[in-house]
Each structure stands twice: as structure tokens, then as C-alpha cells.
């Protein structure tokens, strides 16, 4: 083969090779695409909640408030409530599907009136999804921890939730 012939073959092959690489890059599946195509778990998404916390020993109501939780694909979640943000911070945690229902654990910080750190709350919820998959009920167990993370109290409770 002479060099003139090689140059003309190269001129034809290079554009074809470039086009093939571009097509493969644009059509290949990656993790982000695969995740968006996976079937969502029924718990995923935003939930509007009504929470009632009680004294575990007496059943007396300690607090009743509204909250919002976001359950993300992959098992993370975030939470906030209508309690004062100067006293209660947002919560972050994880969730897992169980044989029946879900287990959710999250934590948030509380603050003194002067803004200094007061406590950590570690909340565990056993969530049961409604048959319509648009509501859930949960039982709550909450540890109250001091500034050194020692458990200094407990709270129990229940909640109901719906899709907003």
C-alpha cells in the first residue's frame, strides 16, 4: 500500500471511529441512569406527619406537633417539624425495609433559649404503610441524650402520615 492510499483510508476510518465512540457514550447506561429507572420504594418521597409524644411510663402527652419527612432512594431521610427552629434542629437519618414495614432511625439537636447546644434526640420509628400506600402509621421510641451523648430520658409516641 502506498502512503496516499493509507491517508485516504485513515480519513474514512477516523470519522467513523469518532462517531462510534460518541454513540456509545450517549447510549450507554451508567449508575445515575439506572437509579432513575429503578422502581421506587413506596416509602420514598415526602410525608406530612402528625406526631404525639408521650411519657413512656404514664402515657401522658408530652407534645403534639406536625412534621415533614423526606425518605430518599437508597435509605437516607431528612425531617423537620413545626417546632421552633431556635429550639429544634432538622433531623437526618436512615430507613430500611423490614419483612413487614420499615425501620427508621434519625437524630436531631435541641438548643437552649440562649442558642447553646442542649441535647440530642435519637428517634426510632417502626413504620407500617397503609394499604393505599398514601398513608402510614408509626410507633416512636425516642432517646434523649445530654451533651456528652449519655441517655438521660426516653419518650414514646405514635404518628400518622399522609402524602401532602
N, C-alpha and C positions, 0 to 999 in steps of 0.2 A: 504494500500500500504506500502510496506517496503521501507526502505531508499535506498536499492540497486536499486530498480525499479525507484524511483524518480530521482536518479543520472543519469540513462541511458536515461530517458525521457528528463531531463534537457539538457543532452549532445546533444540530437537531436534537441530540440527546439531553443536553443541559436544560433546555426549557421544559422538556417532558419530565425530567427528574425533579426539577423545581416544582412543577405543577403537582406531581405525585406527593411530594412532601407536604405541600400546602393542604391538599385534600385530606391527607391522613391526619394532619394536625387539627383541622377543623371538624373532622368527623369522629375522632377517637373519643372514647369515654374516659373521663377522669373521675376522681373521688367526688368532687363537687357536683358533677352532673349526676352521678349515681345516687348521691344522697338526696337530691331534689326529686328523683324519680322513685325512691323507696316509698312504700306505703307508710303513711303517718300512723303513729300510735294514737288511739282515741283520746288519751290524756293530753297530748300535745296541744298547745295553744293557751289562750287567755281564759281565766275563770274569775268570775265575781263571787266573792265568798261572804257569808255571814258567820262570824265566829263567836262562840260563847266559851269563856274560860271559867273554870270552877275550882274551888278548893277541893283537892283530891279526897280529903277526909270527910268533910261535911257536905259537899255538893253545893255549897253557897256560891252564887255567881260572883266572880271577881271582876270580870269585864265582859262587855259585849261590844263588838265593833265590826266594821266592814273591812275587807281586804281584797287584794287582787294578786293572783299568782299567774306566772307565765311558765309553763312547762315546755322546755325546748327539746328538740330532737337530740338524741344522744345522752339524755339523762341529767341535764342540768336544769335548774329553775331559779327564778327570782320572785320576790314577794315584797309588797308594800301594803300599808294599811292606812286608814283614815285617822290614826292616832298622830299626835303632833310630831312632825319631823325633828323638832328640837329635843324630843324625849326618846323617840324610837327611830332607829335607822332602818334602811331596807334590808331584806333578808336574801341570802344566797344559799343554795344547797343542791342536792341531788335527788333523783327519783329513780325507782326501779320497779318493773312489773313483777308481780308475785304470781303464784298459782291462781290465787283469787285476789284481785285488786292490785293496789300499788303501795309501796313504802316510800315515804318522802321524809327526808331529814334536811332541815335548814337552820341557819343561825342568823341572829341579828344582834346589834348592840343597843343598849339603853344608855341614857345620859342624865346627869343631874341637872337641876334648873340652871346652874352656872355654866353648863355646857361640857363639864368634865365627864369622863367615862365612868359609868356606874356598874353595869352588869352586861353579861352575855346571856342570851336566851337560846337554848338549843331545842328546837321543836321537832317532834316526830309525829307524823300523821300516817294512819292506816286509812287509805282511800278506797272507797267502793264506788265504782262507776255505775250510774243509773242505766237501766235497760235502753233508754233513748240515746245514751252516750252524750247527752247535752246537760247532764247534771251529775253531781256526786255528793256523797256524804263522807265524813271522816271523823275518826276519833283522834283526839290530840293528847299527847303527853309532852309537857314542856319542863325542861330543867332550867332553873335559874342559877346562874353561876356568878360568883363575885369577880373582882378584878384580877385575882390570881387563878381563875378558872375552876375553883372549888365549888361543887354543888351546894347551894345554901337553901334551896327550896324547890318545890315542884308545883305544877299546875296541870289540871286535866281539862278536857273540854270536848266539844263537838263542833262541827261546822257543816253547812250546806253550801253548795256552789252550783252556779249555772254559767252557761256561756253568755257573755254580755251582748 
